[in-house]
């Protein structure tokens, strides 16, 4: 799933995924391309990080 385009191009990475898919650990490191104009994470990237789960 890390190669899925919304994850790949936003800098989102799945670091842990339970075998029964009941738990997922996902990280989003702040970069210049996922930062908004006030310097925090872009809301669209945060939503893309949680939406598939």
CHARMM-style PDB file with segment names, atoms N, HN, CA, C and O in Angstrom:
ATOM      1  N   UNK     1       0.810  -1.207   0.000  1.00  0.00      PROA
ATOM      2  CA  UNK     1       0.000   0.000   0.000  1.00  0.00      PROA
ATOM      3  C   UNK     1       0.845   1.260   0.000  1.00  0.00      PROA
ATOM      4  O   UNK     1       0.353   2.333  -0.349  1.00  0.00      PROA
ATOM      5  N   UNK     2       2.105   1.151   0.385  1.00  0.00      PROA
ATOM      6  HN  UNK     2       2.506   0.279   0.668  1.00  0.00      PROA
ATOM      7  CA  UNK     2       2.953   2.336   0.384  1.00  0.00      PROA
ATOM      8  C   UNK     2       3.186   2.884  -1.021  1.00  0.00      PROA
ATOM      9  O   UNK     2       3.547   4.051  -1.172  1.00  0.00      PROA
ATOM     10  N   UNK     3       2.986   2.062  -2.050  1.00  0.00      PROA
ATOM     11  HN  UNK     3       2.693   1.114  -1.927  1.00  0.00      PROA
ATOM     12  CA  UNK     3       3.157   2.515  -3.428  1.00  0.00      PROA
ATOM     13  C   UNK     3       1.875   3.096  -4.019  1.00  0.00      PROA
ATOM     14  O   UNK     3       1.872   3.529  -5.171  1.00  0.00      PROA
ATOM     15  N   UNK     4       0.788   3.113  -3.252  1.00  0.00      PROA
ATOM     16  HN  UNK     4       0.790   2.761  -2.316  1.00  0.00      PROA
ATOM     17  CA  UNK     4      -0.483   3.688  -3.713  1.00  0.00      PROA
ATOM     18  C   UNK     4      -0.267   5.187  -3.928  1.00  0.00      PROA
ATOM     19  O   UNK     4       0.239   5.851  -3.024  1.00  0.00      PROA
ATOM     20  N   UNK     5      -0.631   5.750  -5.090  1.00  0.00      PROA
ATOM     21  HN  UNK     5      -1.042   5.210  -5.824  1.00  0.00      PROA
ATOM     22  CA  UNK     5      -0.301   7.143  -5.412  1.00  0.00      PROA
ATOM     23  C   UNK     5      -0.654   8.186  -4.343  1.00  0.00      PROA
ATOM     24  O   UNK     5       0.177   9.057  -4.084  1.00  0.00      PROA
ATOM     25  N   UNK     6      -1.839   8.154  -3.703  1.00  0.00      PROA
ATOM     26  HN  UNK     6      -2.514   7.446  -3.913  1.00  0.00      PROA
ATOM     27  CA  UNK     6      -2.073   9.170  -2.662  1.00  0.00      PROA
ATOM     28  C   UNK     6      -1.080   9.085  -1.498  1.00  0.00      PROA
ATOM     29  O   UNK     6      -0.777  10.099  -0.869  1.00  0.00      PROA
ATOM     30  N   UNK     7      -0.576   7.891  -1.210  1.00  0.00      PROA
ATOM     31  HN  UNK     7      -0.822   7.067  -1.721  1.00  0.00      PROA
ATOM     32  CA  UNK     7       0.428   7.748  -0.156  1.00  0.00      PROA
ATOM     33  C   UNK     7       1.810   8.127  -0.685  1.00  0.00      PROA
ATOM     34  O   UNK     7       2.549   8.871  -0.040  1.00  0.00      PROA
ATOM     35  N   UNK     8       2.140   7.624  -1.831  1.00  0.00      PROA
ATOM     36  HN  UNK     8       1.540   7.020  -2.355  1.00  0.00      PROA
ATOM     37  CA  UNK     8       3.473   7.824  -2.394  1.00  0.00      PROA
ATOM     38  C   UNK     8       3.789   9.297  -2.619  1.00  0.00      PROA
ATOM     39  O   UNK     8       4.881   9.752  -2.277  1.00  0.00      PROA
ATOM     40  N   UNK     9       2.857  10.044  -3.186  1.00  0.00      PROA
ATOM     41  HN  UNK     9       1.970   9.675  -3.464  1.00  0.00      PROA
ATOM     42  CA  UNK     9       3.117  11.436  -3.541  1.00  0.00      PROA
ATOM     43  C   UNK     9       2.817  12.420  -2.421  1.00  0.00      PROA
ATOM     44  O   UNK     9       3.016  13.622  -2.600  1.00  0.00      PROA
ATOM     45  N   UNK    10       2.344  11.949  -1.270  1.00  0.00      PROA
ATOM     46  HN  UNK    10       2.182  10.973  -1.125  1.00  0.00      PROA
ATOM     47  CA  UNK    10       2.106  12.822  -0.123  1.00  0.00      PROA
ATOM     48  C   UNK    10       3.141  12.634   0.968  1.00  0.00      PROA
ATOM     49  O   UNK    10       3.190  13.416   1.918  1.00  0.00      PROA
ATOM     50  N   UNK    11       3.963  11.615   0.846  1.00  0.00      PROA
ATOM     51  HN  UNK    11       3.924  10.980   0.075  1.00  0.00      PROA
ATOM     52  CA  UNK    11       4.948  11.341   1.877  1.00  0.00      PROA
ATOM     53  C   UNK    11       4.391  10.508   3.020  1.00  0.00      PROA
ATOM     54  O   UNK    11       4.961  10.499   4.111  1.00  0.00      PROA
ATOM     55  N   UNK    12       3.281   9.804   2.786  1.00  0.00      PROA
ATOM     56  HN  UNK    12       2.818   9.811   1.900  1.00  0.00      PROA
ATOM     57  CA  UNK    12       2.644   8.972   3.804  1.00  0.00      PROA
ATOM     58  C   UNK    12       3.245   7.576   3.735  1.00  0.00      PROA
ATOM     59  O   UNK    12       3.493   7.044   2.653  1.00  0.00      PROA
ATOM     60  N   UNK    13       3.477   6.992   4.908  1.00  0.00      PROA
ATOM     61  HN  UNK    13       3.276   7.424   5.787  1.00  0.00      PROA
ATOM     62  CA  UNK    13       4.063   5.654   4.959  1.00  0.00      PROA
ATOM     63  C   UNK    13       3.352   4.811   6.003  1.00  0.00      PROA
ATOM     64  O   UNK    13       3.092   5.278   7.112  1.00  0.00      PROA
ATOM     65  N   UNK    14       3.038   3.579   5.656  1.00  0.00      PROA
ATOM     66  HN  UNK    14       3.249   3.199   4.755  1.00  0.00      PROA
ATOM     67  CA  UNK    14       2.487   2.627   6.619  1.00  0.00      PROA
ATOM     68  C   UNK    14       3.674   1.960   7.295  1.00  0.00      PROA
ATOM     69  O   UNK    14       4.496   1.326   6.634  1.00  0.00      PROA
ATOM     70  N   UNK    15       3.762   2.104   8.621  1.00  0.00      PROA
ATOM     71  HN  UNK    15       3.094   2.619   9.158  1.00  0.00      PROA
ATOM     72  CA  UNK    15       4.891   1.510   9.336  1.00  0.00      PROA
ATOM     73  C   UNK    15       4.519   0.196   9.991  1.00  0.00      PROA
ATOM     74  O   UNK    15       5.398  -0.629  10.240  1.00  0.00      PROA
ATOM     75  N   UNK    16       3.235  -0.027  10.281  1.00  0.00      PROA
ATOM     76  HN  UNK    16       2.522   0.644  10.079  1.00  0.00      PROA
ATOM     77  CA  UNK    16       2.796  -1.295  10.869  1.00  0.00      PROA
ATOM     78  C   UNK    16       1.348  -1.534  10.468  1.00  0.00      PROA
ATOM     79  O   UNK    16       0.531  -0.614  10.450  1.00  0.00      PROA
ATOM     80  N   UNK    17       1.048  -2.786  10.147  1.00  0.00      PROA
ATOM     81  HN  UNK    17       1.712  -3.534  10.161  1.00  0.00      PROA
ATOM     82  CA  UNK    17      -0.312  -3.170   9.779  1.00  0.00      PROA
ATOM     83  C   UNK    17      -0.578  -4.550  10.350  1.00  0.00      PROA
ATOM     84  O   UNK    17       0.134  -5.507  10.044  1.00  0.00      PROA
ATOM     85  N   UNK    18      -1.609  -4.651  11.185  1.00  0.00      PROA
ATOM     86  HN  UNK    18      -2.188  -3.874  11.434  1.00  0.00      PROA
ATOM     87  CA  UNK    18      -1.942  -5.930  11.806  1.00  0.00      PROA
ATOM     88  C   UNK    18      -2.423  -6.920  10.748  1.00  0.00      PROA
ATOM     89  O   UNK    18      -2.996  -6.529   9.731  1.00  0.00      PROA
ATOM     90  N   UNK    19      -2.187  -8.184  10.996  1.00  0.00      PROA
ATOM     91  HN  UNK    19      -1.721  -8.502  11.822  1.00  0.00      PROA
ATOM     92  CA  UNK    19      -2.605  -9.216  10.042  1.00  0.00      PROA
ATOM     93  C   UNK    19      -4.105  -9.238   9.829  1.00  0.00      PROA
ATOM     94  O   UNK    19      -4.569  -9.554   8.733  1.00  0.00      PROA
ATOM     95  N   UNK    20      -4.875  -8.903  10.866  1.00  0.00      PROA
ATOM     96  HN  UNK    20      -4.497  -8.646  11.755  1.00  0.00      PROA
ATOM     97  CA  UNK    20      -6.333  -8.887  10.734  1.00  0.00      PROA
ATOM     98  C   UNK    20      -6.859  -7.494  10.353  1.00  0.00      PROA
ATOM     99  O   UNK    20      -8.072  -7.280  10.360  1.00  0.00      PROA
ATOM    100  N   UNK    21      -5.985  -6.560  10.027  1.00  0.00      PROA
ATOM    101  HN  UNK    21      -5.000  -6.733  10.022  1.00  0.00      PROA
ATOM    102  CA  UNK    21      -6.312  -5.202   9.586  1.00  0.00      PROA
ATOM    103  C   UNK    21      -7.100  -4.397  10.627  1.00  0.00      PROA
ATOM    104  O   UNK    21      -7.812  -3.460  10.264  1.00  0.00      PROA
ATOM    105  N   UNK    22      -6.985  -4.744  11.897  1.00  0.00      PROA
ATOM    106  HN  UNK    22      -6.407  -5.505  12.191  1.00  0.00      PROA
ATOM    107  CA  UNK    22      -7.689  -3.994  12.939  1.00  0.00      PROA
ATOM    108  C   UNK    22      -6.848  -2.854  13.493  1.00  0.00      PROA
ATOM    109  O   UNK    22      -7.361  -2.000  14.216  1.00  0.00      PROA
ATOM    110  N   UNK    23      -5.582  -2.833  13.166  1.00  0.00      PROA
ATOM    111  HN  UNK    23      -5.165  -3.527  12.579  1.00  0.00      PROA
ATOM    112  CA  UNK    23      -4.685  -1.797  13.668  1.00  0.00      PROA
ATOM    113  C   UNK    23      -3.697  -1.417  12.567  1.00  0.00      PROA
ATOM    114  O   UNK    23      -3.124  -2.282  11.904  1.00  0.00      PROA
ATOM    115  N   UNK    24      -3.509  -0.124  12.386  1.00  0.00      PROA
ATOM    116  HN  UNK    24      -3.974   0.578  12.925  1.00  0.00      PROA
ATOM    117  CA  UNK    24      -2.527   0.358  11.414  1.00  0.00      PROA
ATOM    118  C   UNK    24      -1.780   1.537  12.022  1.00  0.00      PROA
ATOM    119  O   UNK    24      -2.373   2.395  12.675  1.00  0.00      PROA
ATOM    120  N   UNK    25      -0.489   1.567  11.803  1.00  0.00      PROA
ATOM    121  HN  UNK    25      -0.007   0.870  11.272  1.00  0.00      PROA
ATOM    122  CA  UNK    25       0.320   2.714  12.215  1.00  0.00      PROA
ATOM    123  C   UNK    25       0.812   3.375  10.945  1.00  0.00      PROA
ATOM    124  O   UNK    25       1.493   2.763  10.123  1.00  0.00      PROA
ATOM    125  N   UNK    26       0.450   4.642  10.806  1.00  0.00      PROA
ATOM    126  HN  UNK    26      -0.103   5.140  11.474  1.00  0.00      PROA
ATOM    127  CA  UNK    26       0.750   5.395   9.595  1.00  0.00      PROA
ATOM    128  C   UNK    26       1.477   6.668   9.999  1.00  0.00      PROA
ATOM    129  O   UNK    26       1.121   7.292  10.998  1.00  0.00      PROA
ATOM    130  N   UNK    27       2.488   7.061   9.238  1.00  0.00      PROA
ATOM    131  HN  UNK    27       2.777   6.554   8.426  1.00  0.00      PROA
ATOM    132  CA  UNK    27       3.202   8.285   9.571  1.00  0.00      PROA
ATOM    133  C   UNK    27       3.259   9.224   8.378  1.00  0.00      PROA
ATOM    134  O   UNK    27       3.298   8.809   7.220  1.00  0.00      PROA
ATOM    135  N   UNK    28       3.262  10.488   8.707  1.00  0.00      PROA
ATOM    136  HN  UNK    28       3.230  10.825   9.648  1.00  0.00      PROA
ATOM    137  CA  UNK    28       3.347  11.542   7.696  1.00  0.00      PROA
ATOM    138  C   UNK    28       4.374  12.548   8.189  1.00  0.00      PROA
ATOM    139  O   UNK    28       4.107  13.320   9.110  1.00  0.00      PROA
ATOM    140  N   UNK    29       5.526  12.536   7.582  1.00  0.00      PROA
ATOM    141  HN  UNK    29       5.742  11.909   6.833  1.00  0.00      PROA
ATOM    142  CA  UNK    29       6.559  13.498   7.954  1.00  0.00      PROA
ATOM    143  C   UNK    29       6.314  14.797   7.211  1.00  0.00      PROA
ATOM    144  O   UNK    29       5.936  14.804   6.039  1.00  0.00      PROA
ATOM    145  N   UNK    30       6.533  15.878   7.909  1.00  0.00      PROA
ATOM    146  HN  UNK    30       6.840  15.872   8.861  1.00  0.00      PROA
ATOM    147  CA  UNK    30       6.264  17.177   7.310  1.00  0.00      PROA
ATOM    148  C   UNK    30       7.377  17.564   6.344  1.00  0.00      PROA
ATOM    149  O   UNK    30       8.550  17.639   6.712  1.00  0.00      PROA
ATOM    150  N   UNK    31       6.985  17.803   5.126  1.00  0.00      PROA
ATOM    151  HN  UNK    31       6.033  17.743   4.827  1.00  0.00      PROA
ATOM    152  CA  UNK    31       7.901  18.209   4.061  1.00  0.00      PROA
ATOM    153  C   UNK    31       7.365  19.482   3.409  1.00  0.00      PROA
ATOM    154  O   UNK    31       6.267  19.932   3.737  1.00  0.00      PROA
ATOM    155  N   UNK    32       8.121  20.054   2.503  1.00  0.00      PROA
ATOM    156  HN  UNK    32       9.013  19.689   2.236  1.00  0.00      PROA
ATOM    157  CA  UNK    32       7.686  21.286   1.845  1.00  0.00      PROA
ATOM    158  C   UNK    32       6.450  21.058   0.988  1.00  0.00      PROA
ATOM    159  O   UNK    32       5.668  21.986   0.782  1.00  0.00      PROA
ATOM    160  N   UNK    33       6.257  19.835   0.482  1.00  0.00      PROA
ATOM    161  HN  UNK    33       6.892  19.081   0.650  1.00  0.00      PROA
ATOM    162  CA  UNK    33       5.133  19.573  -0.414  1.00  0.00      PROA
ATOM    163  C   UNK    33       3.859  19.129   0.307  1.00  0.00      PROA
ATOM    164  O   UNK    33       2.833  18.951  -0.350  1.00  0.00      PROA
ATOM    165  N   UNK    34       3.882  18.945   1.629  1.00  0.00      PROA
ATOM    166  HN  UNK    34       4.715  19.090   2.162  1.00  0.00      PROA
ATOM    167  CA  UNK    34       2.642  18.628   2.356  1.00  0.00      PROA
ATOM    168  C   UNK    34       2.412  19.607   3.502  1.00  0.00      PROA
ATOM    169  O   UNK    34       1.789  19.266   4.508  1.00  0.00      PROA
ATOM    170  N   UNK    35       2.915  20.812   3.342  1.00  0.00      PROA
ATOM    171  HN  UNK    35       3.421  21.089   2.526  1.00  0.00      PROA
ATOM    172  CA  UNK    35       2.774  21.863   4.344  1.00  0.00      PROA
ATOM    173  C   UNK    35       1.850  22.945   3.784  1.00  0.00      PROA
ATOM    174  O   UNK    35       1.912  23.258   2.595  1.00  0.00      PROA
ATOM    175  N   UNK    36       1.010  23.505   4.617  1.00  0.00      PROA
ATOM    176  HN  UNK    36       0.960  23.251   5.583  1.00  0.00      PROA
ATOM    177  CA  UNK    36       0.153  24.591   4.142  1.00  0.00      PROA
ATOM    178  C   UNK    36       0.838  25.941   4.374  1.00  0.00      PROA
ATOM    179  O   UNK    36       1.995  25.974   4.794  1.00  0.00      PROA
ATOM    180  N   UNK    37       0.164  27.025   4.115  1.00  0.00      PROA
ATOM    181  HN  UNK    37      -0.776  26.999   3.774  1.00  0.00      PROA
ATOM    182  CA  UNK    37       0.799  28.342   4.144  1.00  0.00      PROA
ATOM    183  C   UNK    37       1.155  28.831   5.540  1.00  0.00      PROA
ATOM    184  O   UNK    37       1.948  29.765   5.666  1.00  0.00      PROA
ATOM    185  N   UNK    38       0.599  28.238   6.597  1.00  0.00      PROA
ATOM    186  HN  UNK    38      -0.045  27.480   6.495  1.00  0.00      PROA
ATOM    187  CA  UNK    38       0.971  28.632   7.961  1.00  0.00      PROA
ATOM    188  C   UNK    38       1.997  27.675   8.570  1.00  0.00      PROA
ATOM    189  O   UNK    38       2.353  27.827   9.738  1.00  0.00      PROA
ATOM    190  N   UNK    39       2.477  26.694   7.804  1.00  0.00      PROA
ATOM    191  HN  UNK    39       2.187  26.570   6.855  1.00  0.00      PROA
ATOM    192  CA  UNK    39       3.553  25.827   8.243  1.00  0.00      PROA
ATOM    193  C   UNK    39       3.128  24.546   8.934  1.00  0.00      PROA
ATOM    194  O   UNK    39       3.968  23.870   9.527  1.00  0.00      PROA
ATOM    195  N   UNK    40       1.850  24.188   8.879  1.00  0.00      PROA
ATOM    196  HN  UNK    40       1.167  24.738   8.397  1.00  0.00      PROA
ATOM    197  CA  UNK    40       1.390  22.938   9.468  1.00  0.00      PROA
ATOM    198  C   UNK    40       1.022  21.956   8.366  1.00  0.00      PROA
ATOM    199  O   UNK    40       1.028  22.309   7.187  1.00  0.00      PROA
ATOM    200  N   UNK    41       0.703  20.729   8.749  1.00  0.00      PROA
ATOM    201  HN  UNK    41       0.698  20.442   9.707  1.00  0.00      PROA
ATOM    202  CA  UNK    41       0.336  19.718   7.750  1.00  0.00      PROA
ATOM    203  C   UNK    41      -0.910  20.139   6.981  1.00  0.00      PROA
ATOM    204  O   UNK    41      -1.851  20.701   7.542  1.00  0.00      PROA
ATOM    205  N   UNK    42      -0.890  19.854   5.697  1.00  0.00      PROA
ATOM    206  HN  UNK    42      -0.126  19.397   5.242  1.00  0.00      PROA
ATOM    207  CA  UNK    42      -2.032  20.109   4.826  1.00  0.00      PROA
ATOM    208  C   UNK    42      -3.156  19.136   5.186  1.00  0.00      PROA
ATOM    209  O   UNK    42      -2.909  17.938   5.331  1.00  0.00      PROA
ATOM    210  N   UNK    43      -4.373  19.630   5.331  1.00  0.00      PROA
ATOM    211  HN  UNK    43      -4.573  20.602   5.214  1.00  0.00      PROA
ATOM    212  CA  UNK    43      -5.509  18.811   5.733  1.00  0.00      PROA
ATOM    213  C   UNK    43      -5.833  17.693   4.765  1.00  0.00      PROA
ATOM    214  O   UNK    43      -6.275  16.626   5.188  1.00  0.00      PROA
ATOM    215  N   UNK    44      -5.623  17.911   3.476  1.00  0.00      PROA
ATOM    216  HN  UNK    44      -5.264  18.778   3.133  1.00  0.00      PROA
ATOM    217  CA  UNK    44      -5.867  16.869   2.487  1.00  0.00      PROA
ATOM    218  C   UNK    44      -4.938  15.685   2.679  1.00  0.00      PROA
ATOM    219  O   UNK    44      -5.344  14.540   2.478  1.00  0.00      PROA
ATOM    220  N   UNK    45      -3.692  15.946   3.068  1.00  0.00      PROA
ATOM    221  HN  UNK    45      -3.363  16.876   3.231  1.00  0.00      PROA
ATOM    222  CA  UNK    45      -2.748  14.859   3.334  1.00  0.00      PROA
ATOM    223  C   UNK    45      -3.156  14.093   4.586  1.00  0.00      PROA
ATOM    224  O   UNK    45      -3.037  12.869   4.630  1.00  0.00      PROA
ATOM    225  N   UNK    46      -3.632  14.799   5.597  1.00  0.00      PROA
ATOM    226  HN  UNK    46      -3.729  15.794   5.561  1.00  0.00      PROA
ATOM    227  CA  UNK    46      -4.087  14.131   6.821  1.00  0.00      PROA
ATOM    228  C   UNK    46      -5.291  13.246   6.536  1.00  0.00      PROA
ATOM    229  O   UNK    46      -5.381  12.139   7.067  1.00  0.00      PROA
ATOM    230  N   UNK    47      -6.212  13.712   5.711  1.00  0.00      PROA
ATOM    231  HN  UNK    47      -6.138  14.611   5.279  1.00  0.00      PROA
ATOM    232  CA  UNK    47      -7.382  12.910   5.364  1.00  0.00      PROA
ATOM    233  C   UNK    47      -6.976  11.698   4.529  1.00  0.00      PROA
ATOM    234  O   UNK    47      -7.469  10.593   4.753  1.00  0.00      PROA
ATOM    235  N   UNK    48      -6.067  11.909   3.556  1.00  0.00      PROA
ATOM    236  HN  UNK    48      -5.666  12.808   3.375  1.00  0.00      PROA
ATOM    237  CA  UNK    48      -5.601  10.792   2.725  1.00  0.00      PROA
ATOM    238  C   UNK    48      -4.891   9.743   3.551  1.00  0.00      PROA
ATOM    239  O   UNK    48      -4.874   8.568   3.185  1.00  0.00      PROA
ATOM    240  N   UNK    49      -4.305  10.154   4.664  1.00  0.00      PROA
ATOM    241  HN  UNK    49      -4.319  11.109   4.962  1.00  0.00      PROA
ATOM    242  CA  UNK    49      -3.585   9.231   5.530  1.00  0.00      PROA
ATOM    243  C   UNK    49      -4.530   8.296   6.264  1.00  0.00      PROA
ATOM    244  O   UNK    49      -4.171   7.146   6.517  1.00  0.00      PROA
ATOM    245  N   UNK    50      -5.721   8.751   6.613  1.00  0.00      PROA
ATOM    246  HN  UNK    50      -6.012   9.685   6.407  1.00  0.00      PROA
ATOM    247  CA  UNK    50      -6.644   7.965   7.415  1.00  0.00      PROA
ATOM    248  C   UNK    50      -7.791   7.353   6.612  1.00  0.00      PROA
ATOM    249  O   UNK    50      -8.408   6.392   7.072  1.00  0.00      PROA
ATOM    250  N   UNK    51      -8.085   7.872   5.452  1.00  0.00      PROA
ATOM    251  HN  UNK    51      -7.584   8.653   5.078  1.00  0.00      PROA
ATOM    252  CA  UNK    51      -9.258   7.451   4.683  1.00  0.00      PROA
ATOM    253  C   UNK    51      -9.301   5.957   4.338  1.00  0.00      PROA
ATOM    254  O   UNK    51     -10.357   5.348   4.511  1.00  0.00      PROA
ATOM    255  N   UNK    52      -8.221   5.334   3.861  1.00  0.00      PROA
ATOM    256  HN  UNK    52      -7.363   5.828   3.720  1.00  0.00      PROA
ATOM    257  CA  UNK    52      -8.310   3.916   3.464  1.00  0.00      PROA
ATOM    258  C   UNK    52      -8.584   2.965   4.627  1.00  0.00      PROA
ATOM    259  O   UNK    52      -9.028   1.838   4.409  1.00  0.00      PROA
ATOM    260  N   UNK    53      -8.330   3.400   5.836  1.00  0.00      PROA
ATOM    261  HN  UNK    53      -7.969   4.316   6.013  1.00  0.00      PROA
ATOM    262  CA  UNK    53      -8.479   2.508   6.977  1.00  0.00      PROA
ATOM    263  C   UNK    53      -9.809   2.712   7.649  1.00  0.00      PROA
ATOM    264  OT1 UNK    53     -10.111   2.041   8.637  1.00  0.00      PROA
TER     265      UNK     53
END
